[in-house]
Amino acid sequence: MSATIPPAPRSRLLALDDVILLNDEIRGLIAAGVPLDVGLSGFADRVHGRLKAFSGRLADRIAAGVPLVQALDEGAGSLPGEYQVVLAAGLRSGRFDAALASMARYAASLRDLRAGLRRALIYPGVVCGLAFGLLTVIFAYLIPLLLDNIDSLQLKRAGWYSILATMQRTVAIWGLGIPAAMLLLFCAVRVARWVRGQLGGRVSTAQLSLGVWRWIPGIGGALRAAHWSRFAHLLAVLVESGVPFVEAARLSAGAVGDTRIAEAIARTERGVSSGQTLADALDRRSGMPPLLRWLMIWGERESMLGPALREAAEQYEQQALIRAELVQRIVPLAVVALIGGGLTAIYALTIFVPLTSMWADLAANG
C-alpha cells in the first residue's frame, strides 16, 4: 500500500528551458515505456533548482497513484497555463506523444525567437547607451563652458539658451533618472512575474518565453501565426484519432491559450450546434484566417480534414518563422535609427546651433 502524499505546495514558475526539459523527459519516458514515477525520480536527481523540486514532487504524486494529468494540474502554478490542456488533449486522442511534441516544438521556437531578439538588440543597445552617456557628459562639462562664454561676452540670449540652461541644471536628475527608471521597470517586471508565479497564476507559454518582448511591433503577428499553426496541428491530431470535430476544436483552442482562437471556435461551435454545416459555420464572421478556413472546408468535403489541417499548420508555421526573422532584422535597425538618430539630432541642436549663433553674434558685434 503506497503512502499518502500530500498535495504539492505552490511553487515558483519554471523557466522556459526547464519546461522544455521536463516535456522532453516525459516524452522520452512514455516512448520508452519506463514507469513515469521511476523515470521522473531519476530525472530529479540529475537536475537542479526548481526543476529538481517540481520533478521530485511529480514523481511522488504519480507513485501514489495520481494520474499524470492530475499530478501536473496540482502543480499548475509552476507550468504554463495551456500545458495541462495539451496533456488532456493527448490523453483524449490517444496521441500523447504528438501532443507533447507540439508543445515542445512551439516552446522551442519561442525560446529561439527570444534568444534571437536578445542577440539582435545587443549592438543597438550598446550604441544607444554610449550615445546617452556621451550626451550626459556634454551637458555636465561642455555646455556650462558654452553658457559661460555667452555670458562673459554679453552676447544675445536666444530661445535655445534657456532650454540648454535648464537641461544643464537638471543633468544630474535626467542623466541618472532615466537609467534608474529603466532599471526599476526591469525589476518591476521581474518581481511581478515572480509574484504571479508564487500566487499560482496561470501564465501562457508566450508570456513565459517572451515576457515584454511580445509587445515589440511585429512579434504579435508572428505569435498569432504560431498559435494558428499549433491549433491546426493539435486539431489534426485529435480529428485523426476519432475525436468529434467540435470537441477537438475546443480542446485545441484551449491548448493554444489564445483568446482570439477560443472566440473563433466558440462562434463556429454555435453554428455547428444550430444545425449548420461546417462550411456554413466557417464564414468570414467566424474570425478564422482565410487560408485555414478554406483548407478546413476543402478537407471536410474531400474527407481529408486531417491532411488539410496539417498543411495549414505547416503554412502558418512558415509564416511565423518568416515574420520572426523579419522582426529580428528590422527591430535593431529601427532602434538605431530612432534612438540613435534622435540623440544625434540632440547633439546637433545642443552644440552646433548655439555655436553658430554665438559666432554670428560675435561677427555682428565685431
Secondary structure, 3 states (H helix, E strand, C coil): CCCCCCCCCCCCCCCHHHHHHHHHHHHHHHHHCCCHHHHHHHHHHHCCHHHHHHHHHHHHHHHCCCCHHHHHHHCHHHCECCHHHHHHHHHHHCCHHHHHHHHHHHHHHHHHHHHHHHHHHHHHHHHHHHHHHHHHHHHHHHHHHHHHHHHHCCCCCCHHHHHHHHHHHCHHHHHHHHHHHHHHHHHHHHHHHHHHHHCCCCECHHHHHHHHHHHCCCHHHHHHHHHHHHHHHHHHHHHHCCCCHHHHHHHHHHHHCCHHHHHHHHHHHHHHHCCCCHHHHCCHHHCCCHHHHHHHHHHHHCCCHHHHHHHHHHHHHHHHHHHHHHHHHHHHHHHHHHHHHHHHHHHHHHHHHHHHHHHHHHHHHC
